[in-house]
Amino acid sequence: MNFKIIAAVCAFACASVFAAESPTQVVQKKDAELQLLIRKSALSAKEKERIKGLLSDVFDFELLAQKSLPAATWKSMDDATRAKFVSEFQRMVRNSSAKKLEMYRTDSTRYDAPKMTKNNTEARLAAHLWYKGKQTVLEYRMTLKDGNWMAWDLVIDDLSTARNYKEQFGKILETKSIQDLIEILRKKADAVE
C-alpha cells in the first residue's frame, strides 16, 4: 500500500518536472499559430474553427468556469449541471473570442520568465504585447494538468477574466437560478457563433 502511494507521488512529481513544454513554450507556440491565422484578410470556416481550437488547447475551461462562480454555487451543483455549465461557458468564451480577433493581433510580444510556485504546479506568465505602438500586458495564470500547462485565467492590464465573470455571474445569480445562467450563456454563445 505504501509503495503505491510513493509511486503515485513520484509519478506526479516527475510529470510536473518533466512536463512536455514550459508555460512560455505553450503560450508562444499557440500565439505564433494564432498570429499567422489572424493576419489573413479572410478566414475560412476551417481556420475560424482552428482559432477556437487554439483557445481550447491552452485554456482549462473547467477550472476557469469553476473560478467564475461563487464557491457555494459550484459546490451545490450536481455533475450533470456542472458539465452543462462548463460546456456552455466554453462555447460562449470561444465564440466571442473568435469574433474579436483584433484584440489578439500584435506586432511583437515579449515574455517574462514565468513565476512558479514552490511545487512547480502553478505559474504566472506575463506577456508584453505591442500593437501599433501601444503596449498591453497579459498575465496567464496557469496550472499543470496531466503533464501539460493550461491557463485558467487571463489578466489583461490588471483586470482578471475569472474575477470579471465571477462578478457578472454573482449578480445574475442573486435573482436567477444556475439553470437560468446556463440558458443565458447558451444564448450568448449562439448569438456570436
NUKETI-764706 format. One record per atom (N, C-alpha, C): atom name; x, y, z. Coordinates in nm, 2 decimals, padded with zeros to 4 digits, always signed. Layout:
BEGIN
PT  atom    east   north      up
PT    CA       X       Y       Z
...
END
This chain:
BEGIN
PT  atom    east   north      up
PT     N  +00.08  -00.12  +00.00
PT    CA  +00.00  +00.00  +00.00
PT     C  +00.09  +00.13  +00.00
PT     N  +00.18  +00.13  +00.09
PT    CA  +00.27  +00.25  +00.10
PT     C  +00.35  +00.26  -00.03
PT     N  +00.39  +00.15  -00.09
PT    CA  +00.46  +00.16  -00.22
PT     C  +00.38  +00.23  -00.33
PT     N  +00.25  +00.20  -00.33
PT    CA  +00.16  +00.26  -00.43
PT     C  +00.15  +00.41  -00.41
PT     N  +00.14  +00.45  -00.29
PT    CA  +00.14  +00.60  -00.26
PT     C  +00.26  +00.66  -00.30
PT     N  +00.38  +00.60  -00.26
PT    CA  +00.51  +00.66  -00.30
PT     C  +00.52  +00.67  -00.45
PT     N  +00.48  +00.56  -00.52
PT    CA  +00.49  +00.56  -00.67
PT     C  +00.40  +00.67  -00.73
PT     N  +00.28  +00.69  -00.67
PT    CA  +00.19  +00.79  -00.73
PT     C  +00.25  +00.93  -00.70
PT     N  +00.31  +00.95  -00.59
PT    CA  +00.37  +01.08  -00.56
PT     C  +00.49  +01.11  -00.65
PT     N  +00.57  +01.00  -00.67
PT    CA  +00.69  +01.01  -00.76
PT     C  +00.64  +01.04  -00.91
PT     N  +00.53  +00.97  -00.95
PT    CA  +00.48  +00.99  -01.09
PT     C  +00.43  +01.14  -01.10
PT     N  +00.36  +01.19  -01.00
PT    CA  +00.31  +01.33  -01.01
PT     C  +00.43  +01.43  -01.01
PT     N  +00.53  +01.40  -00.93
PT    CA  +00.65  +01.49  -00.92
PT     C  +00.72  +01.49  -01.06
PT     N  +00.74  +01.37  -01.11
PT    CA  +00.81  +01.36  -01.24
PT     C  +00.73  +01.43  -01.35
PT     N  +00.60  +01.42  -01.35
PT    CA  +00.51  +01.48  -01.45
PT     C  +00.53  +01.63  -01.44
PT     N  +00.54  +01.69  -01.32
PT    CA  +00.55  +01.83  -01.31
PT     C  +00.69  +01.88  -01.35
PT     N  +00.79  +01.80  -01.32
PT    CA  +00.92  +01.84  -01.35
PT     C  +00.95  +01.82  -01.50
PT     N  +00.90  +01.72  -01.56
PT    CA  +00.93  +01.68  -01.70
PT     C  +00.81  +01.71  -01.79
PT     N  +00.73  +01.81  -01.76
PT    CA  +00.62  +01.85  -01.85
PT     C  +00.68  +01.87  -01.99
PT     N  +00.60  +01.83  -02.09
PT    CA  +00.64  +01.84  -02.23
PT     C  +00.69  +01.97  -02.27
PT     N  +00.63  +02.08  -02.22
PT    CA  +00.67  +02.22  -02.26
PT     C  +00.65  +02.31  -02.14
PT     N  +00.73  +02.41  -02.13
PT    CA  +00.72  +02.51  -02.03
PT     C  +00.60  +02.60  -02.05
PT     N  +00.56  +02.67  -01.95
PT    CA  +00.44  +02.76  -01.97
PT     C  +00.47  +02.86  -02.08
PT     N  +00.59  +02.91  -02.09
PT    CA  +00.62  +03.00  -02.20
PT     C  +00.61  +02.94  -02.34
PT     N  +00.67  +02.82  -02.35
PT    CA  +00.66  +02.75  -02.48
PT     C  +00.52  +02.72  -02.52
PT     N  +00.43  +02.68  -02.43
PT    CA  +00.29  +02.65  -02.46
PT     C  +00.23  +02.78  -02.52
PT     N  +00.24  +02.89  -02.45
PT    CA  +00.18  +03.01  -02.50
PT     C  +00.24  +03.06  -02.63
PT     N  +00.37  +03.06  -02.64
PT    CA  +00.44  +03.11  -02.76
PT     C  +00.40  +03.03  -02.88
PT     N  +00.39  +02.90  -02.87
PT    CA  +00.35  +02.81  -02.98
PT     C  +00.21  +02.84  -03.03
PT     N  +00.12  +02.85  -02.94
PT    CA  -00.02  +02.88  -02.98
PT     C  -00.04  +03.02  -03.03
PT     N  +00.04  +03.12  -02.97
PT    CA  +00.03  +03.25  -03.02
PT     C  +00.09  +03.27  -03.16
PT     N  +00.19  +03.20  -03.19
PT    CA  +00.26  +03.21  -03.32
PT     C  +00.16  +03.16  -03.43
PT     N  +00.09  +03.05  -03.40
PT    CA  -00.01  +03.00  -03.50
PT     C  -00.13  +03.09  -03.51
PT     N  -00.17  +03.15  -03.39
PT    CA  -00.28  +03.24  -03.39
PT     C  -00.25  +03.36  -03.48
PT     N  -00.13  +03.42  -03.46
PT    CA  -00.09  +03.54  -03.53
PT     C  -00.09  +03.51  -03.68
PT     N  -00.04  +03.40  -03.73
PT    CA  -00.05  +03.36  -03.87
PT     C  -00.19  +03.36  -03.92
PT     N  -00.28  +03.31  -03.85
PT    CA  -00.42  +03.30  -03.89
PT     C  -00.49  +03.44  -03.90
PT     N  -00.47  +03.52  -03.79
PT    CA  -00.54  +03.64  -03.79
PT     C  -00.49  +03.75  -03.88
PT     N  -00.37  +03.73  -03.94
PT    CA  -00.31  +03.82  -04.03
PT     C  -00.38  +03.81  -04.17
PT     N  -00.45  +03.70  -04.19
PT    CA  -00.51  +03.68  -04.32
PT     C  -00.63  +03.77  -04.33
PT     N  -00.66  +03.82  -04.46
PT    CA  -00.77  +03.91  -04.48
PT     C  -00.90  +03.84  -04.47
PT     N  -00.91  +03.72  -04.50
PT    CA  -01.04  +03.64  -04.49
PT     C  -01.00  +03.50  -04.44
PT     N  -01.08  +03.46  -04.34
PT    CA  -01.06  +03.33  -04.29
PT     C  -01.17  +03.23  -04.33
PT     N  -01.13  +03.11  -04.36
PT    CA  -01.22  +03.01  -04.40
PT     C  -01.29  +02.96  -04.27
PT     N  -01.40  +02.88  -04.29
PT    CA  -01.47  +02.83  -04.17
PT     C  -01.37  +02.73  -04.09
PT     N  -01.29  +02.66  -04.17
PT    CA  -01.19  +02.57  -04.10
PT     C  -01.09  +02.65  -04.02
PT     N  -01.04  +02.76  -04.07
PT    CA  -00.95  +02.84  -04.00
PT     C  -01.01  +02.91  -03.87
PT     N  -01.14  +02.95  -03.89
PT    CA  -01.21  +03.00  -03.77
PT     C  -01.22  +02.90  -03.66
PT     N  -01.25  +02.77  -03.70
PT    CA  -01.26  +02.66  -03.60
PT     C  -01.12  +02.64  -03.54
PT     N  -01.02  +02.65  -03.62
PT    CA  -00.88  +02.63  -03.57
PT     C  -00.85  +02.73  -03.46
PT     N  -00.89  +02.86  -03.48
PT    CA  -00.87  +02.96  -03.38
PT     C  -00.94  +02.92  -03.25
PT     N  -01.07  +02.88  -03.26
PT    CA  -01.14  +02.83  -03.14
PT     C  -01.06  +02.71  -03.08
PT     N  -01.01  +02.63  -03.16
PT    CA  -00.93  +02.51  -03.11
PT     C  -00.81  +02.56  -03.03
PT     N  -00.74  +02.66  -03.09
PT    CA  -00.62  +02.71  -03.02
PT     C  -00.66  +02.76  -02.88
PT     N  -00.77  +02.83  -02.86
PT    CA  -00.81  +02.87  -02.73
PT     C  -00.84  +02.75  -02.64
PT     N  -00.90  +02.65  -02.69
PT    CA  -00.93  +02.53  -02.61
PT     C  -00.80  +02.46  -02.57
PT     N  -00.70  +02.46  -02.66
PT    CA  -00.58  +02.39  -02.64
PT     C  -00.50  +02.45  -02.52
PT     N  -00.52  +02.58  -02.50
PT    CA  -00.43  +02.65  -02.40
PT     C  -00.51  +02.68  -02.27
PT     N  -00.65  +02.67  -02.27
PT    CA  -00.73  +02.71  -02.16
PT     C  -00.79  +02.59  -02.09
PT     N  -00.79  +02.58  -01.96
PT    CA  -00.86  +02.49  -01.88
PT     C  -01.00  +02.55  -01.85
PT     N  -01.09  +02.53  -01.94
PT    CA  -01.22  +02.59  -01.92
PT     C  -01.30  +02.54  -01.80
PT     N  -01.27  +02.42  -01.76
PT    CA  -01.34  +02.37  -01.64
PT     C  -01.30  +02.45  -01.52
PT     N  -01.17  +02.47  -01.50
PT    CA  -01.12  +02.55  -01.39
PT     C  -01.16  +02.69  -01.40
PT     N  -01.15  +02.75  -01.52
PT    CA  -01.20  +02.89  -01.54
PT     C  -01.35  +02.90  -01.50
PT     N  -01.43  +02.80  -01.55
PT    CA  -01.57  +02.81  -01.52
PT     C  -01.59  +02.80  -01.36
PT     N  -01.52  +02.71  -01.30
PT    CA  -01.53  +02.69  -01.15
PT     C  -01.50  +02.82  -01.08
PT     N  -01.39  +02.89  -01.12
PT    CA  -01.35  +03.01  -01.06
PT     C  -01.43  +03.13  -01.09
PT     N  -01.52  +03.11  -01.20
PT    CA  -01.61  +03.22  -01.24
PT     C  -01.74  +03.22  -01.16
PT     N  -01.76  +03.12  -01.08
PT    CA  -01.88  +03.11  -01.00
PT     C  -01.85  +03.13  -00.85
PT     N  -01.94  +03.17  -00.77
PT    CA  -01.92  +03.17  -00.62
PT     C  -01.90  +03.02  -00.58
PT     N  -01.81  +03.00  -00.49
PT    CA  -01.77  +02.87  -00.44
PT     C  -01.89  +02.79  -00.40
PT     N  -01.98  +02.85  -00.33
PT    CA  -02.10  +02.78  -00.28
PT     C  -02.19  +02.73  -00.40
PT     N  -02.20  +02.81  -00.50
PT    CA  -02.28  +02.77  -00.62
PT     C  -02.21  +02.65  -00.69
PT     N  -02.08  +02.65  -00.71
PT    CA  -02.01  +02.54  -00.77
PT     C  -02.03  +02.41  -00.69
PT     N  -02.01  +02.42  -00.56
PT    CA  -02.02  +02.30  -00.47
PT     C  -02.17  +02.25  -00.47
PT     N  -02.27  +02.33  -00.49
PT    CA  -02.41  +02.29  -00.48
PT     C  -02.45  +02.22  -00.61
PT     N  -02.38  +02.23  -00.72
PT    CA  -02.42  +02.18  -00.85
PT     C  -02.39  +02.03  -00.86
PT     N  -02.48  +01.95  -00.92
PT    CA  -02.45  +01.81  -00.94
PT     C  -02.36  +01.80  -01.07
PT     N  -02.31  +01.68  -01.09
PT    CA  -02.21  +01.67  -01.20
PT     C  -02.27  +01.70  -01.34
PT     N  -02.40  +01.67  -01.36
PT    CA  -02.46  +01.70  -01.49
PT     C  -02.47  +01.85  -01.51
PT     N  -02.51  +01.92  -01.41
PT    CA  -02.53  +02.07  -01.42
PT     C  -02.39  +02.13  -01.44
PT     N  -02.29  +02.08  -01.36
PT    CA  -02.15  +02.14  -01.38
PT     C  -02.11  +02.12  -01.53
PT     N  -02.13  +02.00  -01.58
PT    CA  -02.09  +01.97  -01.71
PT     C  -02.16  +02.06  -01.81
PT     N  -02.28  +02.08  -01.80
PT    CA  -02.36  +02.17  -01.89
PT     C  -02.31  +02.31  -01.87
PT     N  -02.29  +02.36  -01.75
PT    CA  -02.24  +02.50  -01.73
PT     C  -02.10  +02.51  -01.80
PT     N  -02.01  +02.42  -01.78
PT    CA  -01.88  +02.43  -01.84
PT     C  -01.89  +02.43  -01.99
PT     N  -01.97  +02.34  -02.04
PT    CA  -01.99  +02.33  -02.19
PT     C  -02.04  +02.47  -02.25
PT     N  -02.14  +02.52  -02.19
PT    CA  -02.20  +02.65  -02.24
PT     C  -02.10  +02.76  -02.22
PT     N  -02.04  +02.77  -02.10
PT    CA  -01.94  +02.87  -02.07
PT     C  -01.83  +02.87  -02.17
PT     N  -01.78  +02.75  -02.20
PT    CA  -01.67  +02.73  -02.30
PT     C  -01.71  +02.78  -02.44
PT     N  -01.83  +02.74  -02.48
PT    CA  -01.88  +02.78  -02.61
PT     C  -01.89  +02.93  -02.62
PT     N  -01.94  +03.00  -02.51
PT    CA  -01.96  +03.14  -02.51
PT     C  -01.82  +03.21  -02.52
PT     N  -01.73  +03.17  -02.44
PT    CA  -01.59  +03.23  -02.44
PT     C  -01.52  +03.21  -02.57
PT     N  -01.53  +03.08  -02.63
PT    CA  -01.46  +03.06  -02.75
PT     C  -01.52  +03.14  -02.87
PT     N  -01.65  +03.14  -02.87
PT    CA  -01.72  +03.20  -02.98
PT     C  -01.70  +03.35  -02.98
PT     N  -01.71  +03.41  -02.86
PT    CA  -01.70  +03.56  -02.85
PT     C  -01.55  +03.60  -02.87
PT     N  -01.46  +03.51  -02.83
PT    CA  -01.31  +03.54  -02.85
PT     C  -01.28  +03.53  -03.00
PT     N  -01.33  +03.44  -03.07
PT    CA  -01.31  +03.42  -03.21
PT     C  -01.37  +03.54  -03.29
PT     N  -01.47  +03.60  -03.24
PT    CA  -01.53  +03.71  -03.31
PT     C  -01.45  +03.84  -03.29
PT     N  -01.37  +03.85  -03.18
PT    CA  -01.29  +03.97  -03.15
PT     C  -01.15  +03.95  -03.18
PT     N  -01.11  +03.91  -03.30
PT    CA  -00.97  +03.87  -03.33
PT     C  -00.88  +03.99  -03.32
PT     N  -00.93  +04.11  -03.34
PT    CA  -00.84  +04.23  -03.34
PT     C  -00.77  +04.24  -03.21
PT     N  -00.84  +04.19  -03.10
PT    CA  -00.77  +04.21  -02.97
PT     C  -00.66  +04.11  -02.95
PT     N  -00.64  +04.01  -03.04
PT    CA  -00.53  +03.92  -03.03
PT     C  -00.41  +03.96  -03.12
PT     N  -00.43  +04.06  -03.21
PT    CA  -00.33  +04.10  -03.30
PT     C  -00.22  +04.17  -03.23
PT     N  -00.09  +04.13  -03.27
PT    CA  +00.02  +04.20  -03.21
PT     C  +00.13  +04.22  -03.32
PT     N  +00.21  +04.32  -03.30
PT    CA  +00.33  +04.35  -03.38
PT     C  +00.45  +04.27  -03.33
PT     N  +00.45  +04.27  -03.19
PT    CA  +00.56  +04.19  -03.13
PT     C  +00.52  +04.16  -02.98
PT     N  +00.58  +04.06  -02.93
PT    CA  +00.55  +04.01  -02.80
PT     C  +00.68  +03.97  -02.72
PT     N  +00.68  +04.01  -02.60
PT    CA  +00.80  +03.97  -02.51
PT     C  +00.74  +03.90  -02.39
PT     N  +00.80  +03.79  -02.35
PT    CA  +00.75  +03.71  -02.24
PT     C  +00.85  +03.73  -02.12
PT     N  +00.80  +03.75  -02.00
PT    CA  +00.89  +03.75  -01.88
PT     C  +00.91  +03.60  -01.85
PT     N  +01.01  +03.57  -01.77
PT    CA  +01.03  +03.44  -01.72
PT     C  +00.90  +03.40  -01.63
PT     N  +00.85  +03.28  -01.64
PT    CA  +00.73  +03.25  -01.56
PT     C  +00.77  +03.25  -01.41
PT     N  +00.67  +03.29  -01.33
PT    CA  +00.69  +03.29  -01.18
PT     C  +00.62  +03.16  -01.14
PT     N  +00.70  +03.07  -01.08
PT    CA  +00.65  +02.93  -01.05
PT     C  +00.62  +02.93  -00.90
PT     N  +00.53  +02.84  -00.86
PT    CA  +00.51  +02.81  -00.72
PT     C  +00.62  +02.72  -00.67
PT     N  +00.63  +02.70  -00.54
PT    CA  +00.73  +02.61  -00.49
PT     C  +00.72  +02.47  -00.54
PT     N  +00.60  +02.42  -00.56
PT    CA  +00.59  +02.28  -00.61
PT     C  +00.58  +02.27  -00.76
PT     N  +00.60  +02.38  -00.83
PT    CA  +00.61  +02.38  -00.98
PT     C  +00.48  +02.33  -01.05
PT     N  +00.37  +02.35  -00.98
PT    CA  +00.24  +02.31  -01.05
PT     C  +00.15  +02.42  -01.09
PT     N  +00.20  +02.55  -01.05
PT    CA  +00.12  +02.67  -01.09
PT     C  +00.23  +02.77  -01.14
PT     N  +00.18  +02.85  -01.23
PT    CA  +00.27  +02.95  -01.29
PT     C  +00.20  +03.08  -01.32
PT     N  +00.27  +03.19  -01.32
PT    CA  +00.21  +03.31  -01.38
PT     C  +00.31  +03.36  -01.48
PT     N  +00.26  +03.38  -01.60
PT    CA  +00.34  +03.41  -01.72
PT     C  +00.29  +03.55  -01.77
PT     N  +00.38  +03.65  -01.76
PT    CA  +00.35  +03.78  -01.81
PT     C  +00.40  +03.80  -01.96
PT     N  +00.31  +03.85  -02.04
PT    CA  +00.34  +03.87  -02.18
PT     C  +00.32  +04.02  -02.21
PT     N  +00.42  +04.08  -02.27
PT    CA  +00.41  +04.23  -02.31
PT     C  +00.38  +04.23  -02.46
PT     N  +00.26  +04.28  -02.50
PT    CA  +00.22  +04.28  -02.64
PT     C  +00.22  +04.42  -02.69
PT     N  +00.28  +04.44  -02.81
PT    CA  +00.27  +04.57  -02.87
PT     C  +00.20  +04.56  -03.00
PT     N  +00.11  +04.66  -03.02
PT    CA  +00.03  +04.67  -03.14
PT     C  +00.01  +04.81  -03.17
PT     N  +00.06  +04.86  -03.29
PT    CA  +00.06  +05.00  -03.33
PT     C  +00.11  +05.09  -03.23
PT     N  +00.22  +05.05  -03.17
PT    CA  +00.29  +05.13  -03.07
PT     C  +00.23  +05.13  -02.93
PT     N  +00.12  +05.06  -02.90
PT    CA  +00.06  +05.06  -02.77
PT     C  +00.09  +04.92  -02.71
PT     N  +00.13  +04.93  -02.58
PT    CA  +00.16  +04.81  -02.51
PT     C  +00.04  +04.76  -02.42
PT     N  +00.02  +04.63  -02.42
PT    CA  -00.08  +04.57  -02.33
PT     C  +00.00  +04.46  -02.26
PT     N  -00.03  +04.45  -02.13
PT    CA  +00.03  +04.34  -02.05
PT     C  -00.07  +04.24  -02.02
PT     N  -00.04  +04.11  -02.06
PT    CA  -00.13  +04.00  -02.02
PT     C  -00.06  +03.91  -01.92
PT     N  -00.13  +03.86  -01.83
PT    CA  -00.07  +03.76  -01.74
PT     C  -00.16  +03.63  -01.75
PT     N  -00.09  +03.53  -01.79
PT    CA  -00.16  +03.40  -01.79
PT     C  -00.14  +03.33  -01.65
PT     N  -00.25  +03.29  -01.59
PT    CA  -00.24  +03.21  -01.47
PT     C  -00.26  +03.07  -01.51
PT     N  -00.16  +02.99  -01.48
PT    CA  -00.16  +02.85  -01.54
PT     C  -00.14  +02.75  -01.43
PT     N  -00.19  +02.63  -01.46
PT    CA  -00.17  +02.51  -01.37
PT     C  -00.12  +02.40  -01.46
PT     N  -00.05  +02.31  -01.40
PT    CA  +00.00  +02.19  -01.47
PT     C  -00.11  +02.08  -01.45
PT     N  -00.17  +02.04  -01.56
PT    CA  -00.28  +01.94  -01.56
PT     C  -00.24  +01.82  -01.66
PT     N  -00.23  +01.71  -01.60
PT    CA  -00.19  +01.59  -01.68
PT     C  -00.06  +01.61  -01.76
PT     N  +00.04  +01.68  -01.70
PT    CA  +00.17  +01.70  -01.77
PT     C  +00.17  +01.81  -01.87
PT     N  +00.06  +01.89  -01.88
PT    CA  +00.05  +02.00  -01.97
PT     C  +00.01  +02.13  -01.90
PT     N  +00.07  +02.24  -01.94
PT    CA  +00.04  +02.37  -01.88
PT     C  -00.09  +02.42  -01.94
PT     N  -00.18  +02.46  -01.86
PT    CA  -00.31  +02.51  -01.91
PT     C  -00.34  +02.64  -01.83
PT     N  -00.39  +02.74  -01.91
PT    CA  -00.42  +02.87  -01.85
PT     C  -00.57  +02.85  -01.79
PT     N  -00.59  +02.91  -01.67
PT    CA  -00.72  +02.92  -01.62
PT     C  -00.77  +03.06  -01.60
PT     N  -00.68  +03.16  -01.62
PT    CA  -00.72  +03.30  -01.61
PT     C  -00.63  +03.38  -01.70
PT     N  -00.68  +03.48  -01.75
PT    CA  -00.61  +03.58  -01.83
PT     C  -00.63  +03.72  -01.77
PT     N  -00.53  +03.78  -01.72
PT    CA  -00.53  +03.91  -01.66
PT     C  -00.48  +04.01  -01.76
PT     N  -00.57  +04.10  -01.81
PT    CA  -00.54  +04.20  -01.91
PT     C  -00.53  +04.33  -01.84
PT     N  -00.41  +04.39  -01.84
PT    CA  -00.39  +04.52  -01.78
PT     C  -00.45  +04.52  -01.64
PT     N  -00.42  +04.42  -01.56
PT    CA  -00.46  +04.41  -01.42
PT     C  -00.61  +04.38  -01.40
PT     N  -00.68  +04.34  -01.51
PT    CA  -00.82  +04.30  -01.50
PT     C  -00.83  +04.15  -01.52
PT     N  -00.88  +04.08  -01.42
PT    CA  -00.89  +03.93  -01.43
PT     C  -01.01  +03.89  -01.50
PT     N  -01.00  +03.80  -01.60
PT    CA  -01.11  +03.75  -01.67
PT     C  -01.20  +03.67  -01.57
PT     N  -01.14  +03.58  -01.49
PT    CA  -01.21  +03.50  -01.40
PT     C  -01.29  +03.59  -01.30
PT     N  -01.22  +03.69  -01.24
PT    CA  -01.29  +03.78  -01.15
PT     C  -01.40  +03.85  -01.21
PT     N  -01.38  +03.90  -01.34
PT    CA  -01.49  +03.97  -01.41
PT     C  -01.61  +03.88  -01.43
PT     N  -01.59  +03.76  -01.47
PT    CA  -01.70  +03.66  -01.49
PT     C  -01.77  +03.64  -01.35
PT     N  -01.69  +03.62  -01.25
PT    CA  -01.74  +03.59  -01.12
PT     C  -01.84  +03.70  -01.07
PT     N  -01.79  +03.83  -01.09
PT    CA  -01.88  +03.94  -01.05
PT     C  -02.01  +03.94  -01.13
PT     N  -02.00  +03.92  -01.27
PT    CA  -02.12  +03.92  -01.35
PT     C  -02.21  +03.81  -01.31
PT     N  -02.16  +03.69  -01.30
PT    CA  -02.24  +03.57  -01.27
PT     C  -02.30  +03.58  -01.13
PT     N  -02.22  +03.64  -01.04
PT    CA  -02.28  +03.65  -00.90
PT     C  -02.40  +03.74  -00.90
PT     N  -02.39  +03.85  -00.98
PT    CA  -02.51  +03.94  -00.98
PT     C  -02.63  +03.87  -01.05
PT     N  -02.60  +03.80  -01.15
PT    CA  -02.71  +03.72  -01.22
PT     C  -02.78  +03.62  -01.12
PT     N  -02.69  +03.55  -01.04
PT    CA  -02.74  +03.45  -00.95
PT     C  -02.81  +03.51  -00.83
PT     N  -02.80  +03.64  -00.81
PT    CA  -02.88  +03.70  -00.70
PT     C  -03.03  +03.69  -00.72
PT     N  -03.07  +03.69  -00.85
PT    CA  -03.21  +03.69  -00.88
PT     C  -03.25  +03.57  -00.97
PT     N  -03.15  +03.50  -01.02
PT    CA  -03.18  +03.39  -01.11
PT     C  -03.12  +03.26  -01.07
PT     N  -03.16  +03.15  -01.12
PT    CA  -03.10  +03.01  -01.09
PT     C  -02.98  +02.98  -01.18
PT     N  -02.91  +02.88  -01.14
PT    CA  -02.80  +02.84  -01.22
PT     C  -02.85  +02.79  -01.36
PT     N  -02.97  +02.73  -01.36
PT    CA  -03.02  +02.69  -01.49
PT     C  -03.05  +02.81  -01.58
PT     N  -03.10  +02.92  -01.52
PT    CA  -03.12  +03.05  -01.59
PT     C  -02.98  +03.10  -01.65
PT     N  -02.88  +03.09  -01.57
PT    CA  -02.75  +03.14  -01.61
PT     C  -02.70  +03.05  -01.73
PT     N  -02.71  +02.92  -01.72
PT    CA  -02.67  +02.84  -01.83
PT     C  -02.75  +02.87  -01.96
PT     N  -02.87  +02.90  -01.95
PT    CA  -02.95  +02.94  -02.06
PT     C  -02.90  +03.08  -02.12
PT     N  -02.86  +03.17  -02.03
PT    CA  -02.81  +03.30  -02.08
PT     C  -02.68  +03.27  -02.15
PT     N  -02.59  +03.19  -02.10
PT    CA  -02.46  +03.15  -02.17
PT     C  -02.49  +03.09  -02.30
PT     N  -02.59  +03.00  -02.31
PT    CA  -02.62  +02.93  -02.43
PT     C  -02.66  +03.03  -02.54
PT     N  -02.75  +03.12  -02.50
PT    CA  -02.80  +03.23  -02.60
PT     C  -02.68  +03.32  -02.64
PT     N  -02.59  +03.35  -02.55
PT    CA  -02.48  +03.44  -02.59
PT     C  -02.39  +03.36  -02.69
PT     N  -02.37  +03.23  -02.66
PT    CA  -02.28  +03.15  -02.74
PT     C  -02.34  +03.14  -02.88
PT     N  -02.47  +03.12  -02.89
PT    CA  -02.54  +03.10  -03.02
PT     C  -02.54  +03.24  -03.09
PT     N  -02.55  +03.35  -03.02
PT    CA  -02.56  +03.48  -03.09
PT     C  -02.43  +03.51  -03.16
PT     N  -02.31  +03.46  -03.11
PT    CA  -02.19  +03.50  -03.17
PT     C  -02.12  +03.38  -03.25
PT     N  -02.20  +03.28  -03.27
PT    CA  -02.15  +03.16  -03.34
PT     C  -02.14  +03.19  -03.49
END
